[in-house]
């Protein structure tokens, strides 16, 4: 094998080790760190991040890549060597385009902005956050100028999270979905609502935790290569294929959030545990994009975990664990209740049918801000108008409206669409698998998810970042990312639940 390629892989492996070590410290920071240890953890993270960045953006890395890029025309475009060089070169180009002083300025601005956002949200006063968001928007516009002109300035931001995706593609996908989803929600709103009081009774935390472990195990989560711990903000993190960890949160007033949150994070973890070993300790490990990653978590949480066949197997087990709460609740009533549709002000509490509209609203506002079509000071009014238009709700204050998400305070503009893309892709993959494996529902009724996981491993997981999202979805389903399968899924499901 090419010795230069071997040198690059050895260098990338060391850089990956540094990132894994930082991720391990980050995991500890959110799970087990003593309250007074924040500064020490911050110092460790900063040092590791600096060393990794300097090692990756060094002239030595650049020289290796320049030499290897000359060989690309002679390599098979689908080969491991070609893809690793291509992806690393793109990451290197992106990392070296942004000046160090800009990175420092951005860190300083967002650190102050986060505190201002927290105060503004607590007091429900957007004006306290406005000047900070204006600075962040200026930084975002400057960031775009470091890169070659794109079809749309937002393309440069989107590419950080959905490689290769264009703003026009996302807009077209959402424009096809939005009117049909609004129509569905309005039709549901005219039907009698589902009664869900039994979901808010007192449930024992340890019992619910044990049940969630049983479900994650049935899905295929490998406990020899992972673990589950409690945290305030649930997440999945990976330090390599053989160490992929999940966390869950207990909310007494929302006891089933722990269960469905565990399903969600297990979906992410199954993806990470399924990445091919050849990509370990390289930039190709991990998911193809945030949207692809979200497609896995949403599939296991919703298409599997909120399906009737799943609960035909698991509901008797759940009833046995919680007899006083569920003994008189039928399977049909339980299934309808966990799939209740009710427009809400808060994105993270939204149901399947309304969630995407929260994302579309944010995407449209971000693009309008970047284009200069809306001033930051006018965001509360624009936000409220769109909420009323899409969901029939008007936030009573800024805390429940424009200030509810933390993302903008951290400069994360270009991120939101990945949540909805994950929903859309999950339905495309689901429809494709069911077309070739019609016995899936019967398998779920017996608690067997092995065929689904094996297919996802073969078609999605093993490749890591080898393919860009549109390319991967095209390879698997024969078509690019589109909303039609997701609409079919929603309409069929809720027509049954709400007798539409």
C-alpha positions in Angstrom: 0.0 0.0 0.0 1.1 3.6 -0.7 3.4 4.6 2.2 2.2 8.2 2.0 -1.4 6.9 2.5 -0.2 4.9 5.5 1.5 8.0 7.0 -1.8 9.9 6.6 -3.8 7.1 8.2 -1.4 7.0 11.2 -1.6 10.7 11.6 -5.4 10.7 11.4 -5.6 7.9 13.9 -3.7 10.0 16.5 -6.0 12.9 15.8 -9.0 10.7 16.2 -7.6 9.5 19.6 -7.4 13.1 20.7 -11.0 13.7 19.7 -12.1 10.5 21.4 -10.4 11.5 24.6 -12.1 14.9 24.4 -15.4 13.3 23.9 -14.8 11.0 26.9 -14.2 14.1 29.0 -17.3 15.7 27.6 -19.3 12.6 28.5 -18.0 12.7 32.0 -18.8 16.5 32.2 -22.5 15.8 31.5 -22.8 12.5 33.5 -20.6 12.1 36.5 -18.4 15.3 36.9 -18.4 16.9 40.4 -20.0 20.3 40.2 -16.8 22.1 41.1 -14.8 20.5 38.3 -16.0 22.5 35.4 -12.9 24.6 35.0 -10.6 21.5 35.0 -12.7 19.8 32.4 -12.8 23.0 30.3 -9.0 23.2 30.4 -8.6 19.6 29.4 -11.1 20.0 26.5 -9.4 23.2 25.4 -5.9 21.6 25.4 -7.0 18.5 23.6 -9.0 20.5 21.0 -6.1 22.8 20.4 -3.6 19.9 19.9 -6.0 18.0 17.6 -6.7 21.2 15.5 -3.0 22.1 15.2 -2.1 18.5 14.2 -4.8 18.3 11.6 -4.2 21.7 10.0 -0.4 21.5 10.1 1.7 21.8 7.0 2.7 18.1 7.3 -1.0 17.0 7.0 -1.4 19.4 4.0 1.7 18.0 2.2 0.5 14.4 2.6 -2.9 15.3 1.2 -1.5 17.2 -1.7 0.6 14.2 -2.7 -2.2 11.8 -2.3 -4.7 14.0 -4.2 -2.5 13.6 -7.3 -3.3 9.9 -7.2 -7.1 10.3 -7.1 -7.7 10.1 -10.9 -6.1 6.7 -10.8 -8.1 5.3 -8.0 -11.5 3.6 -7.9 -13.9 6.4 -6.8 -15.7 3.8 -4.6 -12.5 2.5 -2.9 -11.7 3.0 0.7 -8.5 4.9 -0.2 -10.2 7.3 -2.6 -13.0 8.1 -0.1 -10.8 8.6 2.9 -8.5 11.0 0.9 -11.5 12.9 -0.5 -13.2 13.4 2.8 -10.1 14.3 4.7 -9.1 16.8 2.0 -12.5 18.5 2.3 -12.3 18.6 6.1 -8.7 20.0 5.9 -9.8 22.7 3.4 -12.7 23.8 5.6 -10.5 23.8 8.8 -7.7 25.8 7.2 -9.9 28.5 5.6 -11.2 29.9 8.9 -8.6 32.2 10.5 -7.6 31.4 14.0 -8.5 34.9 15.2 -12.0 34.4 13.9 -12.3 31.2 15.8 -11.3 33.0 19.0 -13.7 35.9 18.4 -16.5 33.5 17.7 -15.9 31.6 20.9 -15.9 34.8 22.9 -19.0 36.2 21.3 -21.0 33.0 21.7 -19.9 32.5 25.3 -21.3 35.9 26.2 -24.3 35.4 24.0 -25.2 32.1 25.7 -25.4 33.8 29.1 -27.4 36.7 27.6 -29.8 34.2 26.0 -30.3 32.3 29.3 -31.1 35.6 31.0 -33.4 36.7 28.2 -35.3 33.5 28.2 -35.6 33.5 32.0 -37.1 37.0 31.8 -38.8 36.5 28.5 -37.3 39.6 27.0 -35.9 39.2 23.5 -34.3 42.6 23.6 -31.7 41.4 26.1 -30.5 38.8 23.5 -31.0 40.9 20.4 -27.6 42.7 20.2 -25.8 39.4 20.8 -27.7 37.7 18.0 -26.9 40.6 15.7 -23.2 40.1 16.5 -23.5 36.3 15.8 -25.3 37.0 12.5 -22.4 39.3 11.5 -19.9 36.5 12.3 -22.0 34.0 10.3 -21.9 36.3 7.3 -18.1 36.7 7.7 -17.7 33.0 8.0 -19.4 32.5 4.6 -16.9 34.8 2.9 -14.0 32.4 3.8 -15.4 29.9 1.3 -15.9 30.0 -2.5 -19.2 31.5 -3.6 -22.1 29.0 -3.5 -25.5 29.0 -5.2 -26.8 30.5 -1.9 -24.8 31.7 1.1 -26.8 29.3 3.3 -25.3 26.4 1.4 -21.9 27.0 3.1 -23.6 26.7 6.5 -25.7 23.7 5.6 -22.7 21.8 4.3 -21.3 21.7 7.9 -24.2 19.4 8.9 -25.5 17.9 5.6 -22.5 17.5 3.3 -23.4 18.2 -0.3 -26.9 19.3 0.3 -28.1 22.6 -1.2 -30.4 25.1 0.3 -32.6 24.9 -2.8 -32.9 21.1 -2.3 -34.0 21.5 1.3 -36.5 24.2 0.4 -38.0 22.1 -2.3 -38.4 19.1 0.0 -40.0 21.3 2.7 -42.3 23.2 0.2 -43.7 19.9 -1.0 -44.3 18.7 2.6 -45.6 21.8 4.3 -49.1 22.3 2.8 -49.9 18.6 3.1 -48.7 18.5 6.7 -50.7 21.6 7.7 -53.8 20.1 6.0 -53.4 16.9 8.0 -53.0 18.7 11.3 -56.1 20.8 10.7 -58.1 17.6 9.8 -56.9 16.0 13.0 -57.9 19.1 14.9 -61.5 18.6 13.9 -61.7 15.2 15.4 -62.3 14.2 19.1 -59.0 14.4 20.9 -57.3 11.4 22.6 -57.4 11.3 26.4 -53.9 10.8 27.9 -54.1 11.3 31.6 -52.8 7.8 32.4 -49.5 8.8 30.8 -49.0 11.4 33.5 -49.6 9.3 36.6 -46.8 8.4 39.0 -44.5 5.7 37.6 -41.5 4.2 39.3 -38.2 5.5 37.7 -36.2 2.3 38.3 -38.9 0.1 36.8 -39.2 2.4 33.7 -35.4 2.4 33.4 -35.3 -1.4 33.4 -38.0 -1.6 30.8 -36.1 0.8 28.6 -33.0 -1.4 28.9 -35.1 -4.4 27.8 -36.3 -2.5 24.7 -32.8 -1.2 23.8 -31.5 -4.8 24.1 -34.3 -6.1 21.9 -33.4 -3.5 19.3 -29.8 -4.8 19.2 -27.8 -2.4 21.3 -24.5 -4.2 22.3 -24.0 -3.6 26.0 -20.5 -5.0 25.7 -19.7 -2.0 23.6 -21.8 0.6 25.4 -23.6 1.7 28.5 -26.5 3.8 29.6 -26.4 6.6 32.3 -28.7 9.3 33.6 -28.2 12.9 32.5 -30.0 16.2 32.3 -29.9 16.4 28.5 -30.0 13.0 26.8 -27.4 12.3 24.1 -25.4 9.5 22.5 -21.6 9.7 22.2 -19.0 7.5 20.6 -15.3 7.0 21.3 -15.0 4.5 18.5 -17.0 1.5 17.2 -16.4 -0.4 20.5 -17.4 2.3 22.9 -20.8 3.9 22.1 -22.7 5.3 25.1 -26.2 6.5 25.6 -27.8 8.7 28.3 -31.4 9.1 29.3 -33.4 11.6 31.4 -36.1 11.0 34.0 -38.9 13.6 34.1 -41.5 12.7 36.8 -44.3 14.5 35.1 -43.4 12.9 31.7 -42.4 9.4 32.7 -42.5 8.0 29.2 -40.0 10.5 28.0 -37.3 8.2 29.5 -38.5 5.3 27.4 -38.9 7.0 24.1 -35.7 9.0 24.7 -33.9 5.7 25.2 -35.3 4.4 22.0 -34.1 7.6 20.2 -30.6 7.5 21.6 -30.4 3.7 20.9 -31.1 4.5 17.3 -28.1 6.8 17.2 -26.0 4.2 19.0 -26.9 1.4 16.7 -25.6 3.5 13.8 -22.3 4.2 15.5 -21.9 0.5 16.6 -22.5 -0.5 13.0 -19.8 1.6 11.3 -17.2 -0.6 9.5 -14.0 -1.3 11.4 -11.9 0.0 8.5 -13.2 3.5 9.3 -12.3 3.4 13.0 -9.8 6.2 14.0 -10.4 8.0 10.7 -12.5 11.0 9.7 -15.0 8.6 8.0 -16.2 7.1 11.3 -19.5 8.3 12.4 -22.7 9.1 10.4 -23.0 10.4 6.9 -24.7 13.5 8.2 -26.8 14.8 11.0 -29.9 14.1 9.0 -28.9 10.5 8.3 -28.1 10.1 12.0 -31.4 11.5 13.0 -33.2 9.2 10.5 -31.9 6.3 12.6 -33.0 7.7 16.0 -36.4 8.7 14.7 -36.9 5.3 13.0 -36.4 3.3 16.1 -38.2 5.8 18.3 -41.2 6.4 16.1 -41.6 4.0 13.2 -40.7 1.1 15.4 -41.3 2.3 19.0 -44.7 4.0 18.4 -46.0 1.3 16.0 -48.9 -1.0 16.9 -46.9 -4.2 16.1 -44.2 -3.2 18.5 -46.7 -2.7 21.3 -48.6 -5.9 20.6 -45.4 -7.6 21.8 -44.2 -5.1 24.5 -47.5 -3.8 26.0 -48.3 -6.9 28.1 -44.7 -6.6 29.5 -45.3 -2.9 30.3 -48.6 -3.6 31.9 -47.0 -6.3 34.1 -44.5 -3.8 35.3 -47.1 -1.1 35.9 -50.4 -2.9 36.8 -51.9 -0.1 38.9 -51.4 2.5 36.1 -52.2 0.4 33.0 -54.3 -2.6 34.0 -57.5 -1.0 32.8 -55.9 0.7 29.7 -56.4 -1.3 26.5 -53.7 -1.8 23.9 -55.7 0.3 21.4 -56.1 3.2 23.9 -52.4 3.1 24.8 -51.4 3.1 21.1 -53.6 6.0 20.3 -52.4 8.0 23.3 -48.7 7.7 22.6 -49.4 8.9 19.1 -51.6 11.9 20.2 -51.4 14.9 17.9 -51.7 18.3 19.5 -49.9 21.4 18.2 -47.6 22.8 20.8 -45.5 25.9 21.3 -42.3 24.0 22.2 -40.4 22.1 19.5 -38.9 19.4 21.7 -42.4 18.5 23.0 -43.9 18.2 19.5 -45.5 15.0 18.2 -44.6 13.3 14.9 -47.3 15.2 12.8 -46.4 18.7 13.9 -42.6 18.5 14.6 -41.4 19.3 11.0 -43.4 22.5 11.0 -41.3 23.8 13.9 -38.2 23.1 11.8 -39.5 24.7 8.7 -40.3 27.9 10.6 -36.7 28.1 11.9 -35.1 27.3 8.5 -37.2 30.1 6.8 -36.2 32.6 9.5 -32.5 31.7 9.3 -32.4 32.1 5.6 -34.3 35.4 5.8 -31.8 36.7 8.4 -28.8 35.7 6.3 -30.3 37.3 3.2 -31.0 40.5 5.2 -34.7 40.3 4.5 -35.6 40.4 8.2 -34.0 42.4 11.0 -33.1 40.7 14.2 -35.3 43.1 16.1 -38.3 41.9 14.2 -37.9 38.2 14.9 -40.5 37.9 17.7 -43.2 39.3 15.5 -42.2 37.1 12.5 -41.9 34.0 14.8 -45.4 34.5 16.2 -46.9 35.0 12.8 -45.4 31.8 11.4 -46.5 29.8 14.5 -50.0 31.0 14.0 -49.9 30.3 10.3 -48.4 26.7 10.6 -49.7 25.5 13.9 -52.6 27.8 14.8 -50.8 29.0 18.0 -49.4 32.3 19.0 -46.8 32.3 21.8 -47.9 34.4 24.8 -44.3 35.5 25.4 -40.7 35.3 24.0 -39.6 32.5 26.3 -42.2 30.2 24.7 -41.5 31.6 21.3 -38.4 33.0 19.7 -36.1 32.4 22.7 -36.9 28.7 23.3 -33.9 27.2 21.4 -30.3 27.5 22.5 -28.8 26.9 19.0 -28.5 30.6 17.8 -26.7 31.7 21.0 -23.9 29.2 20.1 -23.8 30.4 16.5 -25.4 27.2 15.2 -27.1 28.6 12.1 -27.7 26.0 9.4 -28.4 23.1 11.7 -32.2 23.0 12.2 -33.2 21.4 8.9 -31.4 18.2 9.8 -34.1 17.3 12.3 -36.8 17.3 9.7 -34.6 15.6 7.1 -34.1 12.8 9.6 -37.9 12.2 9.8 -38.2 12.3 6.0 -35.2 9.9 5.4 -36.4 7.5 8.0 -39.7 7.0 6.2 -37.9 6.5 2.8 -35.7 3.8 4.3 -38.7 2.3 6.1 -40.8 2.1 3.0 -37.9 0.6 1.0 -37.2 -2.1 3.6 -40.9 -3.0 3.9 -41.2 -3.4 0.1 -38.5 -6.1 0.1 -39.3 -7.5 3.6 -43.1 -7.5 4.1 -42.9 -9.8 7.1 -41.4 -7.0 9.3 -44.7 -6.3 11.2 -45.0 -10.0 12.1 -41.4 -10.0 13.3 -42.0 -7.0 15.5 -45.1 -8.7 16.9 -42.8 -11.4 18.2 -40.1 -8.9 19.4 -37.7 -9.7 16.6 -35.9 -6.7 15.1 -32.8 -8.5 13.8 -33.7 -8.4 10.1 -34.3 -4.6 10.2 -31.0 -4.0 12.0 -29.1 -6.3 9.7 -30.5 -4.4 6.6 -29.6 -1.0 8.1 -26.1 -2.2 8.9 -25.6 -3.4 5.4 -27.2 -0.4 3.6 -26.4 2.5 5.9 -24.3 1.9 9.0 -21.2 0.2 7.7 -20.3 3.1 5.4 -19.9 5.8 8.0 -19.2 9.1 6.2 -18.2 7.3 3.0 -21.1 8.7 1.0 -22.8 12.1 1.2 -26.5 12.0 2.3 -28.1 12.4 -1.1 -25.8 9.9 -2.6 -26.4 7.3 0.1 -30.2 7.7 0.1 -30.1 7.4 -3.7 -28.1 4.2 -3.5 -30.4 2.6 -1.0 -33.9 3.7 -2.2 -33.3 4.6 -5.8 -34.4 8.2 -5.4 -33.1 11.3 -3.8 -34.4 12.6 -0.5 -38.1 13.5 -0.8 -41.1 13.9 1.5 -43.6 11.6 -0.3 -42.9 8.5 1.8 -43.2 10.4 5.0 -46.5 11.9 4.0 -47.8 8.5 3.1 -46.7 7.2 6.5 -48.3 10.1 8.5 -51.6 10.0 6.5 -52.0 6.2 6.9 -51.1 6.2 10.6 -53.3 9.2 11.6 -56.2 8.3 9.4 -56.5 5.1 11.5 -56.0 6.8 14.9 -58.3 9.8 14.3 -60.8 8.1 11.9 -60.1 10.7 9.1 
